[in-house]
Amino acid sequence: MVVNRVKGIFRKRPTNASPPPPPPPDVTIIQADDVRPPDRTLDSLNRWLTLAINVAILVALIMLIIELRKNTDLLEASQQAPAASPAISDSTPE
């Protein structure tokens, strides 16, 4: 039944043909007047949640940058400073 409707859509009709029959009662046609705008409270909530998530992402990125800088500073300091622990010598004691 659906295949016949699809085929019927693409079939050329003669210019003197009658208009197509109305759809069966189980098919609902949505008119432009039937579409309601979204609820304002949901829209407002959606905007606030989006803003909160974006701020949280920015805070997380800033924290990540700070952690990377700390790690880099510690790594550079450990490479430049002499070792605080006594070095293990390769020579055997006599």
N, C-alpha and C positions, 0 to 999 in steps of 0.2 A: 504494500500500500504506500509506504514512504517512497519506495523507488519510483513508483508511478507518478507521485507528486513531483519528485525531482525532475523526472523526464519531462513532465508537463510544463515545468517552469522554463526550460530551455527550448521547447518546441515553438516554432513560429506559428502564429495564428493568422489566419486571413484577416484582412481589414474589416470585412463585414461580419466577423464572428461575434457571437454573443459574449458578454462578460463572463468571467469564470464564476462558477457557483460559490456560494458562501462557504466558509469552512465549517466542518462538523462542530457540534456543540461542545465537544470536549477540548477544543483548541481555544485558548484565550489570546485575544489580540490586545496588546497594550497600546493604548493611545498616549499621545504626548501629555494629555491632561491628567492621566492616571499616575504619572511619575511624581513622587513627592520628594522635595529636597531632604537631605539628611538632617537628623535631629541636631539642633544647635548645641545641646549639652555634650553629645558624643563628639561633635566636631571640635568643641573647645577642649574637651578632655584629650582628644587625639593630639591637638597642637601642644598642650602642656606636656604630655608624655614625650612627644618628639623633642621638645626643647630640653627636657630633663635628661633624656638619653644622649643628646648631642653634647650637653655640658659634661656629663659623666665621661664621655669618650675623650673630650679635651683634657679633663683632669687626669685621666689615666695616661694619656700621651705625655703630659707634662711630668708626671711621676716617673714614667719610663725614661725620659730624657735625663732627669735628675739622677736616677739610679745608674744609668750608663756613664754619666760624668763622674760619679763617685767611684765606680768600678775602674774607670780609666785612670783617675788620679791615684787610686791605691796601687794599681798595677805599675804605673810609672814610678811611684815612690819606692816600691819594693825593688825595682830594677836599679834605681840610682843609689839608694842607701847601701852602706856596707852591711853585711849580714850580722845580725845581733847575736846569733848563736855561734858558739865556737865552731870553727871549720874542722872538718874531719881530714886529717892529713893522710897522705898515701904512704908516708915513710913509717917504718916499723920502729918502735922505741928500742933503745939499746940498753 
